[in-house]
Amino acid sequence: MKPAYRSLPADWLTVAEAAQLLGVSKVAVYKALNVGRLEFRLIEGRKCIEARNLRARFWGSSQRLADQPAHGWQREPDWEAIGEVLNAYLGDEWPGPPWDGDQAATVAMCISLAQEAAGD
């Protein structure tokens, strides 16, 4: 059995070691490297991450702030403008609710298009 031998400097971690320390998968660490949230240095042909402040750099840059909306809207949509565009798409002959599955899907698609057209 080979003795445990670590040839890296003490303040540098491999991707596997960083993932274990952070409690995430290696894939999550590689994604953070690829998008630039973490930086690496090649040491002995391996991607290595500086251990100093690793948790703060990884989690601080990946956690969504509590006051940011999850869906991306910063304000309430302008439903009147969306309604005008939606009425233009559907016309006067469109039946009111309740709708069957196909009609509901059509309305949902038209609402999405109307939101884009209205700038929301």
Phi and psi restraints in degrees (range 20) as a CNS / XPLOR table:
assign (resid 1 and name C) (resid 2 and name N)
       (resid 2 and name CA) (resid 2 and name C) 1.0 -75.5 20.0 2
assign (resid 2 and name N) (resid 2 and name CA)
       (resid 2 and name C) (resid 3 and name N) 1.0 139.9 20.0 2
assign (resid 2 and name C) (resid 3 and name N)
       (resid 3 and name CA) (resid 3 and name C) 1.0 -70.7 20.0 2
assign (resid 3 and name N) (resid 3 and name CA)
       (resid 3 and name C) (resid 4 and name N) 1.0 149.7 20.0 2
assign (resid 3 and name C) (resid 4 and name N)
       (resid 4 and name CA) (resid 4 and name C) 1.0 -64.7 20.0 2
assign (resid 4 and name N) (resid 4 and name CA)
       (resid 4 and name C) (resid 5 and name N) 1.0 118.6 20.0 2
assign (resid 4 and name C) (resid 5 and name N)
       (resid 5 and name CA) (resid 5 and name C) 1.0 -130.9 20.0 2
assign (resid 5 and name N) (resid 5 and name CA)
       (resid 5 and name C) (resid 6 and name N) 1.0 127.1 20.0 2
assign (resid 5 and name C) (resid 6 and name N)
       (resid 6 and name CA) (resid 6 and name C) 1.0 -122.6 20.0 2
assign (resid 6 and name N) (resid 6 and name CA)
       (resid 6 and name C) (resid 7 and name N) 1.0 113.0 20.0 2
assign (resid 6 and name C) (resid 7 and name N)
       (resid 7 and name CA) (resid 7 and name C) 1.0 -93.0 20.0 2
assign (resid 7 and name N) (resid 7 and name CA)
       (resid 7 and name C) (resid 8 and name N) 1.0 -1.1 20.0 2
assign (resid 7 and name C) (resid 8 and name N)
       (resid 8 and name CA) (resid 8 and name C) 1.0 -80.5 20.0 2
assign (resid 8 and name N) (resid 8 and name CA)
       (resid 8 and name C) (resid 9 and name N) 1.0 153.9 20.0 2
assign (resid 8 and name C) (resid 9 and name N)
       (resid 9 and name CA) (resid 9 and name C) 1.0 -59.7 20.0 2
assign (resid 9 and name N) (resid 9 and name CA)
       (resid 9 and name C) (resid 10 and name N) 1.0 151.0 20.0 2
assign (resid 9 and name C) (resid 10 and name N)
       (resid 10 and name CA) (resid 10 and name C) 1.0 -61.7 20.0 2
assign (resid 10 and name N) (resid 10 and name CA)
       (resid 10 and name C) (resid 11 and name N) 1.0 -27.8 20.0 2
assign (resid 10 and name C) (resid 11 and name N)
       (resid 11 and name CA) (resid 11 and name C) 1.0 -93.9 20.0 2
assign (resid 11 and name N) (resid 11 and name CA)
       (resid 11 and name C) (resid 12 and name N) 1.0 14.7 20.0 2
assign (resid 11 and name C) (resid 12 and name N)
       (resid 12 and name CA) (resid 12 and name C) 1.0 -123.8 20.0 2
assign (resid 12 and name N) (resid 12 and name CA)
       (resid 12 and name C) (resid 13 and name N) 1.0 142.2 20.0 2
assign (resid 12 and name C) (resid 13 and name N)
       (resid 13 and name CA) (resid 13 and name C) 1.0 -121.3 20.0 2
assign (resid 13 and name N) (resid 13 and name CA)
       (resid 13 and name C) (resid 14 and name N) 1.0 148.2 20.0 2
assign (resid 13 and name C) (resid 14 and name N)
       (resid 14 and name CA) (resid 14 and name C) 1.0 -75.3 20.0 2
assign (resid 14 and name N) (resid 14 and name CA)
       (resid 14 and name C) (resid 15 and name N) 1.0 168.7 20.0 2
assign (resid 14 and name C) (resid 15 and name N)
       (resid 15 and name CA) (resid 15 and name C) 1.0 -60.8 20.0 2
assign (resid 15 and name N) (resid 15 and name CA)
       (resid 15 and name C) (resid 16 and name N) 1.0 -40.8 20.0 2
assign (resid 15 and name C) (resid 16 and name N)
       (resid 16 and name CA) (resid 16 and name C) 1.0 -63.9 20.0 2
assign (resid 16 and name N) (resid 16 and name CA)
       (resid 16 and name C) (resid 17 and name N) 1.0 -42.6 20.0 2
assign (resid 16 and name C) (resid 17 and name N)
       (resid 17 and name CA) (resid 17 and name C) 1.0 -65.9 20.0 2
assign (resid 17 and name N) (resid 17 and name CA)
       (resid 17 and name C) (resid 18 and name N) 1.0 -40.9 20.0 2
assign (resid 17 and name C) (resid 18 and name N)
       (resid 18 and name CA) (resid 18 and name C) 1.0 -63.6 20.0 2
assign (resid 18 and name N) (resid 18 and name CA)
       (resid 18 and name C) (resid 19 and name N) 1.0 -42.0 20.0 2
assign (resid 18 and name C) (resid 19 and name N)
       (resid 19 and name CA) (resid 19 and name C) 1.0 -62.2 20.0 2
assign (resid 19 and name N) (resid 19 and name CA)
       (resid 19 and name C) (resid 20 and name N) 1.0 -42.9 20.0 2
assign (resid 19 and name C) (resid 20 and name N)
       (resid 20 and name CA) (resid 20 and name C) 1.0 -64.8 20.0 2
assign (resid 20 and name N) (resid 20 and name CA)
       (resid 20 and name C) (resid 21 and name N) 1.0 -42.9 20.0 2
assign (resid 20 and name C) (resid 21 and name N)
       (resid 21 and name CA) (resid 21 and name C) 1.0 -63.4 20.0 2
assign (resid 21 and name N) (resid 21 and name CA)
       (resid 21 and name C) (resid 22 and name N) 1.0 -39.4 20.0 2
assign (resid 21 and name C) (resid 22 and name N)
       (resid 22 and name CA) (resid 22 and name C) 1.0 -81.5 20.0 2
assign (resid 22 and name N) (resid 22 and name CA)
       (resid 22 and name C) (resid 23 and name N) 1.0 -17.7 20.0 2
assign (resid 22 and name C) (resid 23 and name N)
       (resid 23 and name CA) (resid 23 and name C) 1.0 76.9 20.0 2
assign (resid 23 and name N) (resid 23 and name CA)
       (resid 23 and name C) (resid 24 and name N) 1.0 30.7 20.0 2
assign (resid 23 and name C) (resid 24 and name N)
       (resid 24 and name CA) (resid 24 and name C) 1.0 -126.8 20.0 2
assign (resid 24 and name N) (resid 24 and name CA)
       (resid 24 and name C) (resid 25 and name N) 1.0 175.0 20.0 2
assign (resid 24 and name C) (resid 25 and name N)
       (resid 25 and name CA) (resid 25 and name C) 1.0 -80.3 20.0 2
assign (resid 25 and name N) (resid 25 and name CA)
       (resid 25 and name C) (resid 26 and name N) 1.0 163.6 20.0 2
assign (resid 25 and name C) (resid 26 and name N)
       (resid 26 and name CA) (resid 26 and name C) 1.0 -64.0 20.0 2
assign (resid 26 and name N) (resid 26 and name CA)
       (resid 26 and name C) (resid 27 and name N) 1.0 -32.6 20.0 2
assign (resid 26 and name C) (resid 27 and name N)
       (resid 27 and name CA) (resid 27 and name C) 1.0 -60.4 20.0 2
assign (resid 27 and name N) (resid 27 and name CA)
       (resid 27 and name C) (resid 28 and name N) 1.0 -41.5 20.0 2
assign (resid 27 and name C) (resid 28 and name N)
       (resid 28 and name CA) (resid 28 and name C) 1.0 -63.4 20.0 2
assign (resid 28 and name N) (resid 28 and name CA)
       (resid 28 and name C) (resid 29 and name N) 1.0 -38.7 20.0 2
assign (resid 28 and name C) (resid 29 and name N)
       (resid 29 and name CA) (resid 29 and name C) 1.0 -68.2 20.0 2
assign (resid 29 and name N) (resid 29 and name CA)
       (resid 29 and name C) (resid 30 and name N) 1.0 -42.4 20.0 2
assign (resid 29 and name C) (resid 30 and name N)
       (resid 30 and name CA) (resid 30 and name C) 1.0 -62.5 20.0 2
assign (resid 30 and name N) (resid 30 and name CA)
       (resid 30 and name C) (resid 31 and name N) 1.0 -38.9 20.0 2
assign (resid 30 and name C) (resid 31 and name N)
       (resid 31 and name CA) (resid 31 and name C) 1.0 -62.3 20.0 2
assign (resid 31 and name N) (resid 31 and name CA)
       (resid 31 and name C) (resid 32 and name N) 1.0 -42.2 20.0 2
assign (resid 31 and name C) (resid 32 and name N)
       (resid 32 and name CA) (resid 32 and name C) 1.0 -63.4 20.0 2
assign (resid 32 and name N) (resid 32 and name CA)
       (resid 32 and name C) (resid 33 and name N) 1.0 -36.1 20.0 2
assign (resid 32 and name C) (resid 33 and name N)
       (resid 33 and name CA) (resid 33 and name C) 1.0 -67.6 20.0 2
assign (resid 33 and name N) (resid 33 and name CA)
       (resid 33 and name C) (resid 34 and name N) 1.0 -43.3 20.0 2
assign (resid 33 and name C) (resid 34 and name N)
       (resid 34 and name CA) (resid 34 and name C) 1.0 -66.9 20.0 2
assign (resid 34 and name N) (resid 34 and name CA)
       (resid 34 and name C) (resid 35 and name N) 1.0 -33.6 20.0 2
assign (resid 34 and name C) (resid 35 and name N)
       (resid 35 and name CA) (resid 35 and name C) 1.0 -91.1 20.0 2
assign (resid 35 and name N) (resid 35 and name CA)
       (resid 35 and name C) (resid 36 and name N) 1.0 -2.1 20.0 2
assign (resid 35 and name C) (resid 36 and name N)
       (resid 36 and name CA) (resid 36 and name C) 1.0 90.3 20.0 2
assign (resid 36 and name N) (resid 36 and name CA)
       (resid 36 and name C) (resid 37 and name N) 1.0 8.7 20.0 2
assign (resid 36 and name C) (resid 37 and name N)
       (resid 37 and name CA) (resid 37 and name C) 1.0 -71.9 20.0 2
assign (resid 37 and name N) (resid 37 and name CA)
       (resid 37 and name C) (resid 38 and name N) 1.0 -30.4 20.0 2
assign (resid 37 and name C) (resid 38 and name N)
       (resid 38 and name CA) (resid 38 and name C) 1.0 -123.2 20.0 2
assign (resid 38 and name N) (resid 38 and name CA)
       (resid 38 and name C) (resid 39 and name N) 1.0 152.5 20.0 2
assign (resid 38 and name C) (resid 39 and name N)
       (resid 39 and name CA) (resid 39 and name C) 1.0 -114.0 20.0 2
assign (resid 39 and name N) (resid 39 and name CA)
       (resid 39 and name C) (resid 40 and name N) 1.0 152.8 20.0 2
assign (resid 39 and name C) (resid 40 and name N)
       (resid 40 and name CA) (resid 40 and name C) 1.0 -130.8 20.0 2
assign (resid 40 and name N) (resid 40 and name CA)
       (resid 40 and name C) (resid 41 and name N) 1.0 165.3 20.0 2
assign (resid 40 and name C) (resid 41 and name N)
       (resid 41 and name CA) (resid 41 and name C) 1.0 -134.0 20.0 2
assign (resid 41 and name N) (resid 41 and name CA)
       (resid 41 and name C) (resid 42 and name N) 1.0 138.5 20.0 2
assign (resid 41 and name C) (resid 42 and name N)
       (resid 42 and name CA) (resid 42 and name C) 1.0 -79.3 20.0 2
assign (resid 42 and name N) (resid 42 and name CA)
       (resid 42 and name C) (resid 43 and name N) 1.0 119.6 20.0 2
assign (resid 42 and name C) (resid 43 and name N)
       (resid 43 and name CA) (resid 43 and name C) 1.0 -126.1 20.0 2
assign (resid 43 and name N) (resid 43 and name CA)
       (resid 43 and name C) (resid 44 and name N) 1.0 118.8 20.0 2
assign (resid 43 and name C) (resid 44 and name N)
       (resid 44 and name CA) (resid 44 and name C) 1.0 54.2 20.0 2
assign (resid 44 and name N) (resid 44 and name CA)
       (resid 44 and name C) (resid 45 and name N) 1.0 39.0 20.0 2
assign (resid 44 and name C) (resid 45 and name N)
       (resid 45 and name CA) (resid 45 and name C) 1.0 76.7 20.0 2
assign (resid 45 and name N) (resid 45 and name CA)
       (resid 45 and name C) (resid 46 and name N) 1.0 7.8 20.0 2
assign (resid 45 and name C) (resid 46 and name N)
       (resid 46 and name CA) (resid 46 and name C) 1.0 -117.2 20.0 2
assign (resid 46 and name N) (resid 46 and name CA)
       (resid 46 and name C) (resid 47 and name N) 1.0 144.3 20.0 2
assign (resid 46 and name C) (resid 47 and name N)
       (resid 47 and name CA) (resid 47 and name C) 1.0 -71.9 20.0 2
assign (resid 47 and name N) (resid 47 and name CA)
       (resid 47 and name C) (resid 48 and name N) 1.0 122.7 20.0 2
assign (resid 47 and name C) (resid 48 and name N)
       (resid 48 and name CA) (resid 48 and name C) 1.0 -124.3 20.0 2
assign (resid 48 and name N) (resid 48 and name CA)
       (resid 48 and name C) (resid 49 and name N) 1.0 145.9 20.0 2
assign (resid 48 and name C) (resid 49 and name N)
       (resid 49 and name CA) (resid 49 and name C) 1.0 -117.9 20.0 2
assign (resid 49 and name N) (resid 49 and name CA)
       (resid 49 and name C) (resid 50 and name N) 1.0 136.8 20.0 2
assign (resid 49 and name C) (resid 50 and name N)
       (resid 50 and name CA) (resid 50 and name C) 1.0 -66.9 20.0 2
assign (resid 50 and name N) (resid 50 and name CA)
       (resid 50 and name C) (resid 51 and name N) 1.0 132.4 20.0 2
assign (resid 50 and name C) (resid 51 and name N)
       (resid 51 and name CA) (resid 51 and name C) 1.0 -74.6 20.0 2
assign (resid 51 and name N) (resid 51 and name CA)
       (resid 51 and name C) (resid 52 and name N) 1.0 -27.1 20.0 2
assign (resid 51 and name C) (resid 52 and name N)
       (resid 52 and name CA) (resid 52 and name C) 1.0 -61.6 20.0 2
assign (resid 52 and name N) (resid 52 and name CA)
       (resid 52 and name C) (resid 53 and name N) 1.0 125.9 20.0 2
assign (resid 52 and name C) (resid 53 and name N)
       (resid 53 and name CA) (resid 53 and name C) 1.0 57.3 20.0 2
assign (resid 53 and name N) (resid 53 and name CA)
       (resid 53 and name C) (resid 54 and name N) 1.0 29.4 20.0 2
assign (resid 53 and name C) (resid 54 and name N)
       (resid 54 and name CA) (resid 54 and name C) 1.0 -60.5 20.0 2
assign (resid 54 and name N) (resid 54 and name CA)
       (resid 54 and name C) (resid 55 and name N) 1.0 -46.7 20.0 2
assign (resid 54 and name C) (resid 55 and name N)
       (resid 55 and name CA) (resid 55 and name C) 1.0 -60.4 20.0 2
assign (resid 55 and name N) (resid 55 and name CA)
       (resid 55 and name C) (resid 56 and name N) 1.0 -45.1 20.0 2
assign (resid 55 and name C) (resid 56 and name N)
       (resid 56 and name CA) (resid 56 and name C) 1.0 -64.9 20.0 2
assign (resid 56 and name N) (resid 56 and name CA)
       (resid 56 and name C) (resid 57 and name N) 1.0 -39.9 20.0 2
assign (resid 56 and name C) (resid 57 and name N)
       (resid 57 and name CA) (resid 57 and name C) 1.0 -70.0 20.0 2
assign (resid 57 and name N) (resid 57 and name CA)
       (resid 57 and name C) (resid 58 and name N) 1.0 -38.8 20.0 2
assign (resid 57 and name C) (resid 58 and name N)
       (resid 58 and name CA) (resid 58 and name C) 1.0 -74.7 20.0 2
assign (resid 58 and name N) (resid 58 and name CA)
       (resid 58 and name C) (resid 59 and name N) 1.0 -56.0 20.0 2
assign (resid 58 and name C) (resid 59 and name N)
       (resid 59 and name CA) (resid 59 and name C) 1.0 -75.1 20.0 2
assign (resid 59 and name N) (resid 59 and name CA)
       (resid 59 and name C) (resid 60 and name N) 1.0 -35.4 20.0 2
assign (resid 59 and name C) (resid 60 and name N)
       (resid 60 and name CA) (resid 60 and name C) 1.0 -63.7 20.0 2
assign (resid 60 and name N) (resid 60 and name CA)
       (resid 60 and name C) (resid 61 and name N) 1.0 -30.1 20.0 2
assign (resid 60 and name C) (resid 61 and name N)
       (resid 61 and name CA) (resid 61 and name C) 1.0 -94.2 20.0 2
assign (resid 61 and name N) (resid 61 and name CA)
       (resid 61 and name C) (resid 62 and name N) 1.0 -8.5 20.0 2
assign (resid 61 and name C) (resid 62 and name N)
       (resid 62 and name CA) (resid 62 and name C) 1.0 -112.3 20.0 2
assign (resid 62 and name N) (resid 62 and name CA)
       (resid 62 and name C) (resid 63 and name N) 1.0 -14.4 20.0 2
assign (resid 62 and name C) (resid 63 and name N)
       (resid 63 and name CA) (resid 63 and name C) 1.0 -86.0 20.0 2
assign (resid 63 and name N) (resid 63 and name CA)
       (resid 63 and name C) (resid 64 and name N) 1.0 136.0 20.0 2
assign (resid 63 and name C) (resid 64 and name N)
       (resid 64 and name CA) (resid 64 and name C) 1.0 -76.9 20.0 2
assign (resid 64 and name N) (resid 64 and name CA)
       (resid 64 and name C) (resid 65 and name N) 1.0 137.3 20.0 2
assign (resid 64 and name C) (resid 65 and name N)
       (resid 65 and name CA) (resid 65 and name C) 1.0 -68.4 20.0 2
assign (resid 65 and name N) (resid 65 and name CA)
       (resid 65 and name C) (resid 66 and name N) 1.0 144.5 20.0 2
assign (resid 65 and name C) (resid 66 and name N)
       (resid 66 and name CA) (resid 66 and name C) 1.0 -64.1 20.0 2
assign (resid 66 and name N) (resid 66 and name CA)
       (resid 66 and name C) (resid 67 and name N) 1.0 -27.3 20.0 2
assign (resid 66 and name C) (resid 67 and name N)
       (resid 67 and name CA) (resid 67 and name C) 1.0 -90.4 20.0 2
assign (resid 67 and name N) (resid 67 and name CA)
       (resid 67 and name C) (resid 68 and name N) 1.0 2.5 20.0 2
assign (resid 67 and name C) (resid 68 and name N)
       (resid 68 and name CA) (resid 68 and name C) 1.0 -92.1 20.0 2
assign (resid 68 and name N) (resid 68 and name CA)
       (resid 68 and name C) (resid 69 and name N) 1.0 133.8 20.0 2
assign (resid 68 and name C) (resid 69 and name N)
       (resid 69 and name CA) (resid 69 and name C) 1.0 -68.1 20.0 2
assign (resid 69 and name N) (resid 69 and name CA)
       (resid 69 and name C) (resid 70 and name N) 1.0 140.6 20.0 2
assign (resid 69 and name C) (resid 70 and name N)
       (resid 70 and name CA) (resid 70 and name C) 1.0 -72.5 20.0 2
assign (resid 70 and name N) (resid 70 and name CA)
       (resid 70 and name C) (resid 71 and name N) 1.0 -29.3 20.0 2
assign (resid 70 and name C) (resid 71 and name N)
       (resid 71 and name CA) (resid 71 and name C) 1.0 -90.6 20.0 2
assign (resid 71 and name N) (resid 71 and name CA)
       (resid 71 and name C) (resid 72 and name N) 1.0 -4.8 20.0 2
assign (resid 71 and name C) (resid 72 and name N)
       (resid 72 and name CA) (resid 72 and name C) 1.0 95.2 20.0 2
assign (resid 72 and name N) (resid 72 and name CA)
       (resid 72 and name C) (resid 73 and name N) 1.0 -14.8 20.0 2
assign (resid 72 and name C) (resid 73 and name N)
       (resid 73 and name CA) (resid 73 and name C) 1.0 -78.1 20.0 2
assign (resid 73 and name N) (resid 73 and name CA)
       (resid 73 and name C) (resid 74 and name N) 1.0 134.3 20.0 2
assign (resid 73 and name C) (resid 74 and name N)
       (resid 74 and name CA) (resid 74 and name C) 1.0 -95.9 20.0 2
assign (resid 74 and name N) (resid 74 and name CA)
       (resid 74 and name C) (resid 75 and name N) 1.0 -16.4 20.0 2
assign (resid 74 and name C) (resid 75 and name N)
       (resid 75 and name CA) (resid 75 and name C) 1.0 -148.0 20.0 2
assign (resid 75 and name N) (resid 75 and name CA)
       (resid 75 and name C) (resid 76 and name N) 1.0 168.3 20.0 2
assign (resid 75 and name C) (resid 76 and name N)
       (resid 76 and name CA) (resid 76 and name C) 1.0 -69.0 20.0 2
assign (resid 76 and name N) (resid 76 and name CA)
       (resid 76 and name C) (resid 77 and name N) 1.0 135.7 20.0 2
assign (resid 76 and name C) (resid 77 and name N)
       (resid 77 and name CA) (resid 77 and name C) 1.0 -63.6 20.0 2
assign (resid 77 and name N) (resid 77 and name CA)
       (resid 77 and name C) (resid 78 and name N) 1.0 153.6 20.0 2
assign (resid 77 and name C) (resid 78 and name N)
       (resid 78 and name CA) (resid 78 and name C) 1.0 -82.4 20.0 2
assign (resid 78 and name N) (resid 78 and name CA)
       (resid 78 and name C) (resid 79 and name N) 1.0 89.4 20.0 2
assign (resid 78 and name C) (resid 79 and name N)
       (resid 79 and name CA) (resid 79 and name C) 1.0 -66.7 20.0 2
assign (resid 79 and name N) (resid 79 and name CA)
       (resid 79 and name C) (resid 80 and name N) 1.0 -28.3 20.0 2
assign (resid 79 and name C) (resid 80 and name N)
       (resid 80 and name CA) (resid 80 and name C) 1.0 -65.8 20.0 2
assign (resid 80 and name N) (resid 80 and name CA)
       (resid 80 and name C) (resid 81 and name N) 1.0 -45.6 20.0 2
assign (resid 80 and name C) (resid 81 and name N)
       (resid 81 and name CA) (resid 81 and name C) 1.0 -64.8 20.0 2
assign (resid 81 and name N) (resid 81 and name CA)
       (resid 81 and name C) (resid 82 and name N) 1.0 -40.6 20.0 2
assign (resid 81 and name C) (resid 82 and name N)
       (resid 82 and name CA) (resid 82 and name C) 1.0 -64.5 20.0 2
assign (resid 82 and name N) (resid 82 and name CA)
       (resid 82 and name C) (resid 83 and name N) 1.0 -41.4 20.0 2
assign (resid 82 and name C) (resid 83 and name N)
       (resid 83 and name CA) (resid 83 and name C) 1.0 -61.8 20.0 2
assign (resid 83 and name N) (resid 83 and name CA)
       (resid 83 and name C) (resid 84 and name N) 1.0 -40.1 20.0 2
assign (resid 83 and name C) (resid 84 and name N)
       (resid 84 and name CA) (resid 84 and name C) 1.0 -62.6 20.0 2
assign (resid 84 and name N) (resid 84 and name CA)
       (resid 84 and name C) (resid 85 and name N) 1.0 -45.4 20.0 2
assign (resid 84 and name C) (resid 85 and name N)
       (resid 85 and name CA) (resid 85 and name C) 1.0 -66.9 20.0 2
assign (resid 85 and name N) (resid 85 and name CA)
       (resid 85 and name C) (resid 86 and name N) 1.0 -40.6 20.0 2
assign (resid 85 and name C) (resid 86 and name N)
       (resid 86 and name CA) (resid 86 and name C) 1.0 -62.1 20.0 2
assign (resid 86 and name N) (resid 86 and name CA)
       (resid 86 and name C) (resid 87 and name N) 1.0 -42.2 20.0 2
assign (resid 86 and name C) (resid 87 and name N)
       (resid 87 and name CA) (resid 87 and name C) 1.0 -62.9 20.0 2
assign (resid 87 and name N) (resid 87 and name CA)
       (resid 87 and name C) (resid 88 and name N) 1.0 -36.9 20.0 2
assign (resid 87 and name C) (resid 88 and name N)
       (resid 88 and name CA) (resid 88 and name C) 1.0 -66.2 20.0 2
assign (resid 88 and name N) (resid 88 and name CA)
       (resid 88 and name C) (resid 89 and name N) 1.0 -37.6 20.0 2
assign (resid 88 and name C) (resid 89 and name N)
       (resid 89 and name CA) (resid 89 and name C) 1.0 -68.3 20.0 2
assign (resid 89 and name N) (resid 89 and name CA)
       (resid 89 and name C) (resid 90 and name N) 1.0 -45.2 20.0 2
assign (resid 89 and name C) (resid 90 and name N)
       (resid 90 and name CA) (resid 90 and name C) 1.0 -86.7 20.0 2
assign (resid 90 and name N) (resid 90 and name CA)
       (resid 90 and name C) (resid 91 and name N) 1.0 -29.2 20.0 2
assign (resid 90 and name C) (resid 91 and name N)
       (resid 91 and name CA) (resid 91 and name C) 1.0 80.5 20.0 2
assign (resid 91 and name N) (resid 91 and name CA)
       (resid 91 and name C) (resid 92 and name N) 1.0 175.4 20.0 2
assign (resid 91 and name C) (resid 92 and name N)
       (resid 92 and name CA) (resid 92 and name C) 1.0 -76.5 20.0 2
assign (resid 92 and name N) (resid 92 and name CA)
       (resid 92 and name C) (resid 93 and name N) 1.0 -20.0 20.0 2
assign (resid 92 and name C) (resid 93 and name N)
       (resid 93 and name CA) (resid 93 and name C) 1.0 -82.8 20.0 2
assign (resid 93 and name N) (resid 93 and name CA)
       (resid 93 and name C) (resid 94 and name N) 1.0 -5.3 20.0 2
assign (resid 93 and name C) (resid 94 and name N)
       (resid 94 and name CA) (resid 94 and name C) 1.0 -71.9 20.0 2
assign (resid 94 and name N) (resid 94 and name CA)
       (resid 94 and name C) (resid 95 and name N) 1.0 131.2 20.0 2
assign (resid 94 and name C) (resid 95 and name N)
       (resid 95 and name CA) (resid 95 and name C) 1.0 -74.0 20.0 2
assign (resid 95 and name N) (resid 95 and name CA)
       (resid 95 and name C) (resid 96 and name N) 1.0 152.1 20.0 2
assign (resid 95 and name C) (resid 96 and name N)
       (resid 96 and name CA) (resid 96 and name C) 1.0 -77.6 20.0 2
assign (resid 96 and name N) (resid 96 and name CA)
       (resid 96 and name C) (resid 97 and name N) 1.0 174.3 20.0 2
assign (resid 96 and name C) (resid 97 and name N)
       (resid 97 and name CA) (resid 97 and name C) 1.0 -66.3 20.0 2
assign (resid 97 and name N) (resid 97 and name CA)
       (resid 97 and name C) (resid 98 and name N) 1.0 159.6 20.0 2
assign (resid 97 and name C) (resid 98 and name N)
       (resid 98 and name CA) (resid 98 and name C) 1.0 -78.6 20.0 2
assign (resid 98 and name N) (resid 98 and name CA)
       (resid 98 and name C) (resid 99 and name N) 1.0 148.6 20.0 2
assign (resid 98 and name C) (resid 99 and name N)
       (resid 99 and name CA) (resid 99 and name C) 1.0 -110.8 20.0 2
assign (resid 99 and name N) (resid 99 and name CA)
       (resid 99 and name C) (resid 100 and name N) 1.0 154.7 20.0 2
assign (resid 99 and name C) (resid 100 and name N)
       (resid 100 and name CA) (resid 100 and name C) 1.0 -80.2 20.0 2
assign (resid 100 and name N) (resid 100 and name CA)
       (resid 100 and name C) (resid 101 and name N) 1.0 -179.3 20.0 2
assign (resid 100 and name C) (resid 101 and name N)
       (resid 101 and name CA) (resid 101 and name C) 1.0 -59.4 20.0 2
assign (resid 101 and name N) (resid 101 and name CA)
       (resid 101 and name C) (resid 102 and name N) 1.0 -43.9 20.0 2
assign (resid 101 and name C) (resid 102 and name N)
       (resid 102 and name CA) (resid 102 and name C) 1.0 -66.8 20.0 2
assign (resid 102 and name N) (resid 102 and name CA)
       (resid 102 and name C) (resid 103 and name N) 1.0 -41.4 20.0 2
assign (resid 102 and name C) (resid 103 and name N)
       (resid 103 and name CA) (resid 103 and name C) 1.0 -65.3 20.0 2
assign (resid 103 and name N) (resid 103 and name CA)
       (resid 103 and name C) (resid 104 and name N) 1.0 -40.9 20.0 2
assign (resid 103 and name C) (resid 104 and name N)
       (resid 104 and name CA) (resid 104 and name C) 1.0 -63.6 20.0 2
assign (resid 104 and name N) (resid 104 and name CA)
       (resid 104 and name C) (resid 105 and name N) 1.0 -40.0 20.0 2
assign (resid 104 and name C) (resid 105 and name N)
       (resid 105 and name CA) (resid 105 and name C) 1.0 -64.7 20.0 2
assign (resid 105 and name N) (resid 105 and name CA)
       (resid 105 and name C) (resid 106 and name N) 1.0 -39.2 20.0 2
assign (resid 105 and name C) (resid 106 and name N)
       (resid 106 and name CA) (resid 106 and name C) 1.0 -64.5 20.0 2
assign (resid 106 and name N) (resid 106 and name CA)
       (resid 106 and name C) (resid 107 and name N) 1.0 -44.0 20.0 2
assign (resid 106 and name C) (resid 107 and name N)
       (resid 107 and name CA) (resid 107 and name C) 1.0 -62.2 20.0 2
assign (resid 107 and name N) (resid 107 and name CA)
       (resid 107 and name C) (resid 108 and name N) 1.0 -43.2 20.0 2
assign (resid 107 and name C) (resid 108 and name N)
       (resid 108 and name CA) (resid 108 and name C) 1.0 -62.0 20.0 2
assign (resid 108 and name N) (resid 108 and name CA)
       (resid 108 and name C) (resid 109 and name N) 1.0 -42.6 20.0 2
assign (resid 108 and name C) (resid 109 and name N)
       (resid 109 and name CA) (resid 109 and name C) 1.0 -64.8 20.0 2
assign (resid 109 and name N) (resid 109 and name CA)
       (resid 109 and name C) (resid 110 and name N) 1.0 -42.2 20.0 2
assign (resid 109 and name C) (resid 110 and name N)
       (resid 110 and name CA) (resid 110 and name C) 1.0 -66.5 20.0 2
assign (resid 110 and name N) (resid 110 and name CA)
       (resid 110 and name C) (resid 111 and name N) 1.0 -37.6 20.0 2
assign (resid 110 and name C) (resid 111 and name N)
       (resid 111 and name CA) (resid 111 and name C) 1.0 -61.8 20.0 2
assign (resid 111 and name N) (resid 111 and name CA)
       (resid 111 and name C) (resid 112 and name N) 1.0 -42.9 20.0 2
assign (resid 111 and name C) (resid 112 and name N)
       (resid 112 and name CA) (resid 112 and name C) 1.0 -61.2 20.0 2
assign (resid 112 and name N) (resid 112 and name CA)
       (resid 112 and name C) (resid 113 and name N) 1.0 -45.4 20.0 2
assign (resid 112 and name C) (resid 113 and name N)
       (resid 113 and name CA) (resid 113 and name C) 1.0 -65.0 20.0 2
assign (resid 113 and name N) (resid 113 and name CA)
       (resid 113 and name C) (resid 114 and name N) 1.0 -39.0 20.0 2
assign (resid 113 and name C) (resid 114 and name N)
       (resid 114 and name CA) (resid 114 and name C) 1.0 -66.2 20.0 2
assign (resid 114 and name N) (resid 114 and name CA)
       (resid 114 and name C) (resid 115 and name N) 1.0 -37.7 20.0 2
assign (resid 114 and name C) (resid 115 and name N)
       (resid 115 and name CA) (resid 115 and name C) 1.0 -62.2 20.0 2
assign (resid 115 and name N) (resid 115 and name CA)
       (resid 115 and name C) (resid 116 and name N) 1.0 -43.8 20.0 2
assign (resid 115 and name C) (resid 116 and name N)
       (resid 116 and name CA) (resid 116 and name C) 1.0 -63.0 20.0 2
assign (resid 116 and name N) (resid 116 and name CA)
       (resid 116 and name C) (resid 117 and name N) 1.0 -43.7 20.0 2
assign (resid 116 and name C) (resid 117 and name N)
       (resid 117 and name CA) (resid 117 and name C) 1.0 -67.5 20.0 2
assign (resid 117 and name N) (resid 117 and name CA)
       (resid 117 and name C) (resid 118 and name N) 1.0 -33.2 20.0 2
assign (resid 117 and name C) (resid 118 and name N)
       (resid 118 and name CA) (resid 118 and name C) 1.0 -82.8 20.0 2
assign (resid 118 and name N) (resid 118 and name CA)
       (resid 118 and name C) (resid 119 and name N) 1.0 -7.7 20.0 2
assign (resid 118 and name C) (resid 119 and name N)
       (resid 119 and name CA) (resid 119 and name C) 1.0 87.5 20.0 2
assign (resid 119 and name N) (resid 119 and name CA)
       (resid 119 and name C) (resid 120 and name N) 1.0 16.0 20.0 2
